[in-house]
Amino acid sequence: MMDQMRRLEDLKCVAGARQAGLAVAFDADQRRGQAAGGVPAGEQGAGVAAQIALARRESPAKGSRLLGMAKTLTGMPHTSAAFRSGLLSEWRATLIVKETICLSPEDRAGVDEELAADTGALDGMGDKAITAAVRAAAYRRDPASVARRAARAVAERCVSLRPAPDTMTYLTALLPVSQGVAAYAALARDADTLRSAGDERSRGQVMADTLVERITGIPGGISGVEVQLVMTDRTLLQAGAEPARLPGYGTIPAAWARELALTGGSSKAEAPTPNPAALEELSLWIRRLYTAPGTGELVAMDSKARLFPAGLKRFLQIRDDTCRTPYCDAPIRHHDHIRPWHSGGPTTTGNGQGLCEACNHAKETPGWTAKPVPGPRHTVATTTPTGHTYHSTAPPLPGAAGGSALVTPRPPSLTRGRHATHAPPSLLLL
């Protein structure tokens, strides 16, 4: 069994190397076709990485990284050979490319020859050891380029949010090392001070609570920031067990959703008691959204305008949750007509979808088409320039078997105004 596992691992590497070779060949083929079609040189290659991502069932962002890695490997024969023979996995080949991408092709080839991965020189090394070896070799070749790359990295500082198990979340900040160390040291110092004064929370709990308090300015983190919570009337009013959905996070248990809706999410056991004055400033609103019986579809809305109005945008955000491109779970940034407006496509929920910026730009390149497909839930069929078609279906909403759904942000209600369509009389209105 161990021999089979090793052979299968080698096979995965061989398959990954073959995919990399195909990606390079496909990129060259698409660029030739685009050049023949009169596409400007600076725009050639648009949409190629997105097609590779769909074929590999990956996000567009990862598709772009995979194509970049494959093209870079063409100038690194030793790393490429180690990849094809199974000595390097796709991930470790990516690490080598990542650490040498700032170098000139000549210096990159020099690092490749120095490491000679195809001889087994890196065999037995872990990810960190390989990264350290490549980084050291790159610095010896061109220290100035490595230093410039570090300086440019400051511009990539950002904050991100991703789900964690058990209704928790990871709030991550990518910071320059001096700022990150200083922020952590300040939180740790204050936690130690409170613990020594008798605070019964653990050091990690105090640091987390202090971080939230300093960012929001309010103990416990309760503020007037809009948080949309989608849940059925049964979950909220009848202690039903149907899970709710928190846009930007995902599915959450019914009991936790009720607590969030009624208390703002403060935990008596884990967080300080909120300031009463701050609680008075917190407004909790119920925005009414309704699902069609048996399908779980939100009630339709439409507009005569070319651009999606604010209420319709919120509707698409709640229905689609994340980018509708298959395998892409990036946040929605653009609200897109599936059938283009200039081709007669209406501004409606049925002809609208939420996309991230990269996917919307890819969809606008020549050869891409999309159309709504009838089904129990909102479905879009996207066809790429090669003729391959991929389907995307909106995620199920709470209470998909029928009944109404509720959202708890700030007004105005989506069921008001000239763009609104009221729920069918057969549905319960709260």
TAJO-V601781 format. One record per residue. N is the residue number from 1. RES is the residue in three letters. SS is DSSP state (A for helix, B for strand, O for the rest). Layout:
BEGIN
n->N res->RES ss->SS
n->N res->RES ss->SS
END
This chain:
BEGIN
n->1 res->MET ss->O
n->2 res->MET ss->A
n->3 res->ASP ss->A
n->4 res->GLN ss->A
n->5 res->MET ss->A
n->6 res->ARG ss->A
n->7 res->ARG ss->A
n->8 res->LEU ss->A
n->9 res->GLU ss->A
n->10 res->ASP ss->A
n->11 res->LEU ss->A
n->12 res->LYS ss->A
n->13 res->CYS ss->A
n->14 res->VAL ss->A
n->15 res->ALA ss->A
n->16 res->GLY ss->A
n->17 res->ALA ss->A
n->18 res->ARG ss->A
n->19 res->GLN ss->A
n->20 res->ALA ss->A
n->21 res->GLY ss->A
n->22 res->LEU ss->A
n->23 res->ALA ss->A
n->24 res->VAL ss->A
n->25 res->ALA ss->A
n->26 res->PHE ss->A
n->27 res->ASP ss->A
n->28 res->ALA ss->A
n->29 res->ASP ss->A
n->30 res->GLN ss->A
n->31 res->ARG ss->A
n->32 res->ARG ss->A
n->33 res->GLY ss->A
n->34 res->GLN ss->A
n->35 res->ALA ss->A
n->36 res->ALA ss->A
n->37 res->GLY ss->O
n->38 res->GLY ss->O
n->39 res->VAL ss->O
n->40 res->PRO ss->O
n->41 res->ALA ss->A
n->42 res->GLY ss->A
n->43 res->GLU ss->A
n->44 res->GLN ss->O
n->45 res->GLY ss->O
n->46 res->ALA ss->O
n->47 res->GLY ss->O
n->48 res->VAL ss->A
n->49 res->ALA ss->A
n->50 res->ALA ss->A
n->51 res->GLN ss->A
n->52 res->ILE ss->A
n->53 res->ALA ss->A
n->54 res->LEU ss->A
n->55 res->ALA ss->A
n->56 res->ARG ss->O
n->57 res->ARG ss->O
n->58 res->GLU ss->O
n->59 res->SER ss->O
n->60 res->PRO ss->A
n->61 res->ALA ss->A
n->62 res->LYS ss->A
n->63 res->GLY ss->A
n->64 res->SER ss->A
n->65 res->ARG ss->A
n->66 res->LEU ss->A
n->67 res->LEU ss->A
n->68 res->GLY ss->A
n->69 res->MET ss->A
n->70 res->ALA ss->A
n->71 res->LYS ss->A
n->72 res->THR ss->A
n->73 res->LEU ss->A
n->74 res->THR ss->O
n->75 res->GLY ss->O
n->76 res->MET ss->O
n->77 res->PRO ss->A
n->78 res->HIS ss->A
n->79 res->THR ss->A
n->80 res->SER ss->A
n->81 res->ALA ss->A
n->82 res->ALA ss->A
n->83 res->PHE ss->A
n->84 res->ARG ss->A
n->85 res->SER ss->A
n->86 res->GLY ss->O
n->87 res->LEU ss->O
n->88 res->LEU ss->O
n->89 res->SER ss->O
n->90 res->GLU ss->A
n->91 res->TRP ss->A
n->92 res->ARG ss->A
n->93 res->ALA ss->A
n->94 res->THR ss->A
n->95 res->LEU ss->A
n->96 res->ILE ss->A
n->97 res->VAL ss->A
n->98 res->LYS ss->A
n->99 res->GLU ss->A
n->100 res->THR ss->A
n->101 res->ILE ss->O
n->102 res->CYS ss->O
n->103 res->LEU ss->O
n->104 res->SER ss->O
n->105 res->PRO ss->A
n->106 res->GLU ss->A
n->107 res->ASP ss->A
n->108 res->ARG ss->A
n->109 res->ALA ss->A
n->110 res->GLY ss->A
n->111 res->VAL ss->A
n->112 res->ASP ss->A
n->113 res->GLU ss->A
n->114 res->GLU ss->A
n->115 res->LEU ss->A
n->116 res->ALA ss->O
n->117 res->ALA ss->A
n->118 res->ASP ss->A
n->119 res->THR ss->A
n->120 res->GLY ss->O
n->121 res->ALA ss->O
n->122 res->LEU ss->O
n->123 res->ASP ss->O
n->124 res->GLY ss->O
n->125 res->MET ss->O
n->126 res->GLY ss->O
n->127 res->ASP ss->A
n->128 res->LYS ss->A
n->129 res->ALA ss->A
n->130 res->ILE ss->A
n->131 res->THR ss->A
n->132 res->ALA ss->A
n->133 res->ALA ss->A
n->134 res->VAL ss->A
n->135 res->ARG ss->A
n->136 res->ALA ss->A
n->137 res->ALA ss->A
n->138 res->ALA ss->A
n->139 res->TYR ss->A
n->140 res->ARG ss->A
n->141 res->ARG ss->A
n->142 res->ASP ss->O
n->143 res->PRO ss->A
n->144 res->ALA ss->A
n->145 res->SER ss->A
n->146 res->VAL ss->A
n->147 res->ALA ss->A
n->148 res->ARG ss->A
n->149 res->ARG ss->A
n->150 res->ALA ss->A
n->151 res->ALA ss->A
n->152 res->ARG ss->A
n->153 res->ALA ss->A
n->154 res->VAL ss->A
n->155 res->ALA ss->A
n->156 res->GLU ss->A
n->157 res->ARG ss->O
n->158 res->CYS ss->B
n->159 res->VAL ss->B
n->160 res->SER ss->B
n->161 res->LEU ss->B
n->162 res->ARG ss->B
n->163 res->PRO ss->B
n->164 res->ALA ss->B
n->165 res->PRO ss->O
n->166 res->ASP ss->O
n->167 res->THR ss->O
n->168 res->MET ss->B
n->169 res->THR ss->B
n->170 res->TYR ss->B
n->171 res->LEU ss->B
n->172 res->THR ss->B
n->173 res->ALA ss->B
n->174 res->LEU ss->B
n->175 res->LEU ss->O
n->176 res->PRO ss->O
n->177 res->VAL ss->A
n->178 res->SER ss->A
n->179 res->GLN ss->A
n->180 res->GLY ss->A
n->181 res->VAL ss->A
n->182 res->ALA ss->A
n->183 res->ALA ss->A
n->184 res->TYR ss->A
n->185 res->ALA ss->A
n->186 res->ALA ss->A
n->187 res->LEU ss->A
n->188 res->ALA ss->A
n->189 res->ARG ss->A
n->190 res->ASP ss->A
n->191 res->ALA ss->A
n->192 res->ASP ss->A
n->193 res->THR ss->A
n->194 res->LEU ss->A
n->195 res->ARG ss->A
n->196 res->SER ss->A
n->197 res->ALA ss->O
n->198 res->GLY ss->O
n->199 res->ASP ss->O
n->200 res->GLU ss->O
n->201 res->ARG ss->O
n->202 res->SER ss->O
n->203 res->ARG ss->A
n->204 res->GLY ss->A
n->205 res->GLN ss->A
n->206 res->VAL ss->A
n->207 res->MET ss->A
n->208 res->ALA ss->A
n->209 res->ASP ss->A
n->210 res->THR ss->A
n->211 res->LEU ss->A
n->212 res->VAL ss->A
n->213 res->GLU ss->A
n->214 res->ARG ss->A
n->215 res->ILE ss->A
n->216 res->THR ss->A
n->217 res->GLY ss->O
n->218 res->ILE ss->O
n->219 res->PRO ss->A
n->220 res->GLY ss->A
n->221 res->GLY ss->A
n->222 res->ILE ss->O
n->223 res->SER ss->O
n->224 res->GLY ss->O
n->225 res->VAL ss->O
n->226 res->GLU ss->O
n->227 res->VAL ss->O
n->228 res->GLN ss->O
n->229 res->LEU ss->B
n->230 res->VAL ss->B
n->231 res->MET ss->B
n->232 res->THR ss->B
n->233 res->ASP ss->A
n->234 res->ARG ss->A
n->235 res->THR ss->A
n->236 res->LEU ss->A
n->237 res->LEU ss->A
n->238 res->GLN ss->O
n->239 res->ALA ss->O
n->240 res->GLY ss->O
n->241 res->ALA ss->O
n->242 res->GLU ss->O
n->243 res->PRO ss->O
n->244 res->ALA ss->B
n->245 res->ARG ss->B
n->246 res->LEU ss->B
n->247 res->PRO ss->O
n->248 res->GLY ss->O
n->249 res->TYR ss->O
n->250 res->GLY ss->B
n->251 res->THR ss->B
n->252 res->ILE ss->B
n->253 res->PRO ss->O
n->254 res->ALA ss->A
n->255 res->ALA ss->A
n->256 res->TRP ss->A
n->257 res->ALA ss->A
n->258 res->ARG ss->A
n->259 res->GLU ss->A
n->260 res->LEU ss->A
n->261 res->ALA ss->A
n->262 res->LEU ss->A
n->263 res->THR ss->A
n->264 res->GLY ss->O
n->265 res->GLY ss->O
n->266 res->SER ss->O
n->267 res->SER ss->O
n->268 res->LYS ss->O
n->269 res->ALA ss->O
n->270 res->GLU ss->O
n->271 res->ALA ss->O
n->272 res->PRO ss->O
n->273 res->THR ss->O
n->274 res->PRO ss->O
n->275 res->ASN ss->O
n->276 res->PRO ss->A
n->277 res->ALA ss->A
n->278 res->ALA ss->A
n->279 res->LEU ss->A
n->280 res->GLU ss->A
n->281 res->GLU ss->A
n->282 res->LEU ss->O
n->283 res->SER ss->O
n->284 res->LEU ss->O
n->285 res->TRP ss->O
n->286 res->ILE ss->O
n->287 res->ARG ss->B
n->288 res->ARG ss->B
n->289 res->LEU ss->B
n->290 res->TYR ss->B
n->291 res->THR ss->B
n->292 res->ALA ss->O
n->293 res->PRO ss->O
n->294 res->GLY ss->O
n->295 res->THR ss->O
n->296 res->GLY ss->O
n->297 res->GLU ss->O
n->298 res->LEU ss->B
n->299 res->VAL ss->O
n->300 res->ALA ss->O
n->301 res->MET ss->O
n->302 res->ASP ss->B
n->303 res->SER ss->B
n->304 res->LYS ss->O
n->305 res->ALA ss->O
n->306 res->ARG ss->O
n->307 res->LEU ss->O
n->308 res->PHE ss->O
n->309 res->PRO ss->O
n->310 res->ALA ss->A
n->311 res->GLY ss->A
n->312 res->LEU ss->A
n->313 res->LYS ss->A
n->314 res->ARG ss->A
n->315 res->PHE ss->A
n->316 res->LEU ss->A
n->317 res->GLN ss->A
n->318 res->ILE ss->A
n->319 res->ARG ss->A
n->320 res->ASP ss->A
n->321 res->ASP ss->O
n->322 res->THR ss->O
n->323 res->CYS ss->O
n->324 res->ARG ss->O
n->325 res->THR ss->O
n->326 res->PRO ss->O
n->327 res->TYR ss->O
n->328 res->CYS ss->O
n->329 res->ASP ss->O
n->330 res->ALA ss->O
n->331 res->PRO ss->O
n->332 res->ILE ss->O
n->333 res->ARG ss->O
n->334 res->HIS ss->B
n->335 res->HIS ss->B
n->336 res->ASP ss->B
n->337 res->HIS ss->B
n->338 res->ILE ss->O
n->339 res->ARG ss->O
n->340 res->PRO ss->O
n->341 res->TRP ss->A
n->342 res->HIS ss->A
n->343 res->SER ss->A
n->344 res->GLY ss->O
n->345 res->GLY ss->O
n->346 res->PRO ss->O
n->347 res->THR ss->B
n->348 res->THR ss->B
n->349 res->THR ss->O
n->350 res->GLY ss->O
n->351 res->ASN ss->O
n->352 res->GLY ss->B
n->353 res->GLN ss->B
n->354 res->GLY ss->B
n->355 res->LEU ss->B
n->356 res->CYS ss->O
n->357 res->GLU ss->A
n->358 res->ALA ss->A
n->359 res->CYS ss->A
n->360 res->ASN ss->A
n->361 res->HIS ss->A
n->362 res->ALA ss->A
n->363 res->LYS ss->A
n->364 res->GLU ss->O
n->365 res->THR ss->O
n->366 res->PRO ss->O
n->367 res->GLY ss->O
n->368 res->TRP ss->O
n->369 res->THR ss->B
n->370 res->ALA ss->B
n->371 res->LYS ss->B
n->372 res->PRO ss->B
n->373 res->VAL ss->B
n->374 res->PRO ss->O
n->375 res->GLY ss->O
n->376 res->PRO ss->O
n->377 res->ARG ss->O
n->378 res->HIS ss->O
n->379 res->THR ss->B
n->380 res->VAL ss->B
n->381 res->ALA ss->B
n->382 res->THR ss->B
n->383 res->THR ss->B
n->384 res->THR ss->O
n->385 res->PRO ss->O
n->386 res->THR ss->O
n->387 res->GLY ss->O
n->388 res->HIS ss->O
n->389 res->THR ss->B
n->390 res->TYR ss->B
n->391 res->HIS ss->B
n->392 res->SER ss->B
n->393 res->THR ss->B
n->394 res->ALA ss->O
n->395 res->PRO ss->O
n->396 res->PRO ss->O
n->397 res->LEU ss->O
n->398 res->PRO ss->O
n->399 res->GLY ss->O
n->400 res->ALA ss->O
n->401 res->ALA ss->O
n->402 res->GLY ss->O
n->403 res->GLY ss->O
n->404 res->SER ss->B
n->405 res->ALA ss->B
n->406 res->LEU ss->B
n->407 res->VAL ss->B
n->408 res->THR ss->O
n->409 res->PRO ss->O
n->410 res->ARG ss->O
n->411 res->PRO ss->O
n->412 res->PRO ss->O
n->413 res->SER ss->O
n->414 res->LEU ss->O
n->415 res->THR ss->O
n->416 res->ARG ss->O
n->417 res->GLY ss->O
n->418 res->ARG ss->O
n->419 res->HIS ss->O
n->420 res->ALA ss->O
n->421 res->THR ss->O
n->422 res->HIS ss->O
n->423 res->ALA ss->O
n->424 res->PRO ss->O
n->425 res->PRO ss->O
n->426 res->SER ss->O
n->427 res->LEU ss->O
n->428 res->LEU ss->O
n->429 res->LEU ss->O
n->430 res->LEU ss->O
END
